[in-house]
Amino acid sequence: SSCITNTLTPIWNEQWLVRNVPRTAKLSVRLFDKDDNTVSDNCIGNFELALLPTNHRSIEIRNSLGKVQGTFELSINRLSSSVETRILRPYTFDGPVRYSRHNSLTLGHSVQVNDKRLYTTWEIYLKRIDYFLKPNEKQQWNPLYKAAQLIFEGPMSFGIQTLMKRAHHILYAKHTTDQFGILNSSDDLWTLLSDES
């Protein structure tokens, strides 16, 4: 979801389409207070509920001590599966395709882009991706590639992997200044990638 800034009453008004959800499934939600200048975000609270059809239901958000921190309103609709969607795995994300865009001069310098433009990273949530890339199958790496050897083999590999994971966490962390949106077509994707604003 996007970051909503400078308000005690955020409104997301977002929709998620998830296919083949079991009837016994539950929805778990955790909400965070986003701060740009910290490594981690403060957890406001959470809630959990059965995924039964409901319309504009208000749910209490409780912190770890059980104190009510606010309310969250949501609606849940159940749709019948089609022949096409029955072949998908349970809990398959099916849209809409959301993106976040983060601009940073500092990150540009860290990856040796030494010009005055902002370095842009995108995070795009593709739908039905696990239909093509099975979650339980690992993609093979090229054992002849020197950089891959450093990452996946030898005594330093664990340390290098840990550093890379931390760098990716920083690179793709959400910020209050990020841009968020939905891609409705391939034209939207090319516009997003070519936009310099």
Summary of the structure (lengths in Angstrom):
residues: 197
radius of gyration: 20.2
end to end distance: 21.5
largest distance: 55.6
contacts: 381
relative contact order: 0.15
helix: 23%
strand: 30%
